[in-house]
């Protein structure tokens, strides 16, 4: 076996033995994030706890699997935790799983 084939075989073995990076990521929601319920209105306009507000430019919305989703994919009335930017616009939003939603709010 040539050195190149041996190196390739070792690399493939290590890749197959290690979990994919996406599965190894832990979901970390900052304790400063506020709780609320969200509903998409149109475009970048959402409603959080009944108040209409524009999302911050570059806002990230993460689903319960920690994937980034578009505002139109928000389920109506979904429980969330969110952080505001310096202009008071929602910049980071995490949709909560049923287990996360059942946990006590660390801010209250």
C-alpha positions as CSV (number, residue, x, y, z in Angstrom):
1,X,0.0,0.0,0.0
2,X,1.4,3.4,-1.0
3,X,1.8,6.2,1.5
4,X,-1.0,8.2,-0.2
5,X,-3.5,5.3,0.0
6,X,-2.5,4.7,3.6
7,X,-3.0,8.3,4.5
8,X,-6.4,8.3,2.7
9,X,-7.5,5.2,4.5
10,X,-6.6,6.6,7.9
11,X,-8.4,9.9,7.1
12,X,-11.5,8.1,6.1
13,X,-11.4,5.9,9.2
14,X,-11.1,8.9,11.5
15,X,-13.9,10.7,9.6
16,X,-16.2,7.6,9.9
17,X,-15.4,7.1,13.6
18,X,-16.1,10.7,14.7
19,X,-19.6,12.2,15.0
20,X,-20.6,14.9,12.4
21,X,-19.9,18.4,13.6
22,X,-23.5,19.4,13.4
23,X,-24.5,16.6,15.8
24,X,-21.7,17.6,18.2
25,X,-22.9,21.2,18.5
26,X,-24.6,22.1,21.8
27,X,-27.5,24.5,21.9
28,X,-26.6,27.4,24.0
29,X,-29.2,30.1,24.7
30,X,-27.9,33.1,26.7
31,X,-29.5,33.5,30.1
32,X,-30.1,37.2,29.2
33,X,-32.5,36.2,26.4
34,X,-36.1,37.3,27.0
35,X,-39.0,34.9,26.7
36,X,-42.0,35.5,24.5
37,X,-44.3,34.2,21.7
38,X,-43.7,35.0,18.1
39,X,-45.8,35.2,14.9
40,X,-44.6,36.2,11.4
41,X,-46.6,39.1,9.9
42,X,-44.9,39.7,6.6
43,X,-41.3,40.2,5.3
44,X,-39.1,41.1,8.2
45,X,-42.1,42.1,10.4
46,X,-42.9,39.9,13.3
47,X,-45.2,40.1,16.3
48,X,-43.6,39.3,19.7
49,X,-46.1,39.1,22.6
50,X,-48.7,41.0,20.5
51,X,-46.3,43.8,19.6
52,X,-45.3,44.3,16.0
53,X,-41.6,44.8,15.5
54,X,-39.1,44.7,12.6
55,X,-36.3,42.1,12.8
56,X,-32.8,43.6,13.0
57,X,-30.8,43.5,9.8
58,X,-29.0,40.1,9.7
59,X,-31.3,38.7,12.4
60,X,-30.9,34.9,13.0
61,X,-33.9,32.7,13.9
62,X,-32.9,29.3,15.1
63,X,-35.4,26.4,15.2
64,X,-35.4,23.7,17.9
65,X,-32.7,21.8,16.0
66,X,-30.5,25.0,16.0
67,X,-30.9,25.5,12.3
68,X,-31.3,29.0,10.9
69,X,-34.8,29.5,9.4
70,X,-36.5,32.3,7.5
71,X,-39.1,34.5,9.3
72,X,-41.9,33.0,7.1
73,X,-41.2,29.6,8.5
74,X,-42.1,30.7,12.1
75,X,-44.9,28.6,13.5
76,X,-47.6,31.1,14.8
77,X,-47.5,31.5,18.6
78,X,-44.2,29.6,19.0
79,X,-42.5,30.1,22.3
80,X,-39.1,31.8,21.9
81,X,-36.2,33.4,23.7
82,X,-34.7,36.4,22.0
83,X,-32.0,39.1,22.3
84,X,-32.4,42.7,21.1
85,X,-29.7,44.7,19.4
86,X,-28.7,48.2,20.4
87,X,-31.7,49.7,18.4
88,X,-34.1,47.4,20.3
89,X,-34.7,45.1,17.3
90,X,-34.8,41.3,17.7
91,X,-31.4,40.1,16.5
92,X,-31.2,36.6,17.8
93,X,-34.2,34.3,18.2
94,X,-34.4,30.7,19.4
95,X,-37.6,28.7,19.0
96,X,-38.0,26.6,22.1
97,X,-38.6,22.9,22.2
98,X,-41.4,21.7,24.6
99,X,-38.7,20.8,27.2
100,X,-37.0,24.2,26.9
101,X,-40.4,26.0,27.1
102,X,-41.2,24.1,30.3
103,X,-38.1,25.3,32.0
104,X,-38.3,28.2,34.4
105,X,-37.4,31.6,33.0
106,X,-33.9,32.5,34.4
107,X,-34.8,36.2,34.1
108,X,-37.9,36.0,36.4
